[in-house]
Amino acid sequence: MALIPLEDRVLVKPAAEEKTTKSGFILPDNKKEQPSKGEIMAVGPGTLLDSGDRAPMDVKVGDTVYFTKYAPDEIEIEEKGEKVTYLVIASGSILAKEG
């Protein structure tokens, strides 16, 4: 991974968006919300504490996490000739992870 998050931030690959609801309704492109689920691709070292130590992160690479709707900042990078979108999220905006 070419990007390494700083402090308590994580790099997330957003999950594929659902194009239909569970009841079968097709969602138009302009009504789709930003994904709130994704896979962690990289993890920062953690927040620097007053003691000089780092606070441990609660998540690791490969975890699937749920995060607040407006938390992420989008970053678009080129990988193998394709543009790929990743999300940078502070660990405090992560609501849960799949167990």
Secondary structure, DSSP 8 states (H G I E B T S, - for coil): ------TTEEEEEE----SB-TTS-B--GGG-----EEEEEEE----B-TTS-B---S--TT-EEEE-TT--EEEEEEETTEEEEEEEEEGGGEEEE--
